[in-house]
Amino acid sequence: MMTIPPQMLLPLILLSLKQGDELSAKRYYKELQKTNKDCRKVFGKRDFDLEKMVEAIEDFTYRPYSEDDIYLAISHVLTDFAFVPNVYYYEWLKKNLIKNAAPKKGIQKKK
């Protein structure tokens, strides 16, 4: 199965939300989170880290399937992403992060 890069998935998420198709947006977002484990680092913060995005874009050590990859995708849709009233898209992405229910290895639940 082919992995779809964030540069394709993020615009599809935003387009789906613009069209009111939240189900498709969630499906694309689930795929993005599955293929890029750094989604939580980018969208799990209280506010969007514009400075971190600029650093990632200007850094010449691009790493696929990392924070850099997500920030690069955001930079391509920055007009929609950052300037929509109340930072709607960032808030939606933060709210719809998949929660990891399984405990991490080495950590046991208290009895």
Secondary structure, DSSP 8 states (H G I E B T S, - for coil): -----HHHHHHHHHHHHHTT-HHHHHHHHHHHHHH-TTHHHHHSSSS--HHHHHHHHH-S---TTSHHHHHHHHHHTHHHHHHSGGGHHHHHHHHT-----S--TT-----
